[in-house]
């Protein structure tokens, strides 16, 4: 009992002690990592753009247009009638075929139905669908930045791989 006041004083002394944050020992500048990452991404983008431009030169039958969303597209078959275009939250059914830039088949005809803006589809395809009407067929060339990026699709599309996607829009449900 006579040492209980010492015990209480010890607990108060320890609990009132504040640890101050220390400065990091390693003062290495982390901005060099960002500069390296930026330079690497610019190099990858430049290489992919060169490959895409070579592909377009070889495919002289189609006239390609640069999209403001970072991809290139060409109309394979256009619709003769004026129909509604795809808009955000439209439910669309389409068939897509995916190739690499060597025209090697990656995925054969896959029919999908998605709601634009709320699907897991890559943004390039969603933005490309907004350019289309029913019964039209487009050919899109997506850089890896617009497609699957650094990770690929974890199946058949590798990391940093530009892809060519042919899409035929079957139906638009609003």
N, C-alpha and C positions, 0 to 999 in steps of 0.2 A: 503494500500500500504506500509505503513512504517513497517508493521510486516511481509510482504511477504518474506523478506530475512530470517527471523526466521523460517518460514514455510519451505523454501527450505533447510536451514541448518538442520532442524529436519529430513527431508526426507533423506538427504545424510547421516546423523548420523545413522539412523535406517537401511538403505540399506547396509551400509558398515560393519555392525556388523556381524561377523561370529560365528556360533554356532559350538563348538567343540564337537565331539562325546565323550560320556561318557563311561566308562567301565560298564559292566553289574553289577547290584546290586547282583544278584544271581550268585554266583561263583560255582554252583553245577557242577560237572564233568559229561558231557553228555556221556562219553565213557561207563558208567555203563549201559545205555540204549542199546548200541550196544552189550555189553557183554551178557546182558540178552537175546536179540534177537538171538544172535548166539547160546547160550545154548539151547534156546527153539527150534530153527530149528534143532539142532543136536539131540535133544530128539525125536522130531517128526519123523525125518529121521530114527532113530534107531527103533522106534516102527513100522513104516511102513515096514522097511526091515524085521523085525521079522515076521510080518503078511504075507508078500510076500513069505518068506522062508517056512512058514507053508503051504501056499497054494500050493507051488511047491512040497512039500513032499507028500501032499494028492493027487496030480495029477501025479501019477507015470507012466501013460501011455505015457507021452510026455517027451522029453529030452529038457531041457531049456538051453539057452545060454545067457550070460550076454553081453549086448551091451555096447560099450564105450560111448554111449549117455545117459546112466543112466536108461535103461529099460531092461527087460528080455523078451525073445521071444522063441517060439517053432514053428517048422514047423508041421502043421497038414496035409497038402497035398502039395507035391512038384511036380514040372513040370518035365516030362520025357524028354522034348526037351530043347535044349539050345536056349533060347530066350534072347532078350534084357532085361536088368534090368532098373528099373526106375532111371532117373537122374534128376538133378536140371533142372527146366523149362520143364520137361515132363508133358503132360496133361494125367492124369490117371483117370480111372473110377473104382470104387471099392465099395464093400458092407461091411459095418461094423456093428457089433453087440456089444453093451457095457454091461458089467456086473460089479457087485462089487465083492469083494473077497469072498463073501458068495455064489457066483454063482446066485445071484438074478438079473434078467433082469432089466436093466435101460433103454436102448433104443434097440428096436428090429431092424431088418435089415433096414439099411439106405443106399441107393445108392447115392453116391456122385461122382462128377467129379470136380477135382481141378487141378491147375497148381502148381506143386511142387516148393516150395520156394516163392510163391506169393499168398498163400491162408491164410485163417484165421484158418485153422486146427491146432491142437496142434502140437508142434515140434516133439513130440514122434512119432506120426503117420506119419508125413512126413519123418522122418529118418527111420522108420520101412518100409515104402513103398519102399525106396531105396534098401532094401535088397531083394525085391521080383521080380518075373517074372510073366508074364501073366498066369492065371489059377492056381496060387498057393494060398494056404490059410495058414495064420500064426495066432498065438495067442500071443498077446503082454500083458505084465503086466507093467503098468506105475505107478510109485509112484506119489503122488500128486504134487511133484516138477516138474515132467516132463509132467503131465497132466494139471490140472486146478488150482493147487496151493491153496492159502489161501481163494480164493473167490468161488471156485467151478465153475459151468457153469451157475449159477443163474437160473437153472431149476430143474433138477433131481439129479445132482451130487453135493454133499455137499462139504464144505471146508475140506481140508486135507484128501481127500478120494482117495486111490489108486483104479485104475480101471483095468479091464481085457477087452481087445478089440480083437475080432476075425475079421480078415479082409480077404476077398477074392478079389484078384486083377483080375478084369474082362478084362480091356483093357488098353494098353499104346499107346498113340498118341504122337509122337515126334514133 
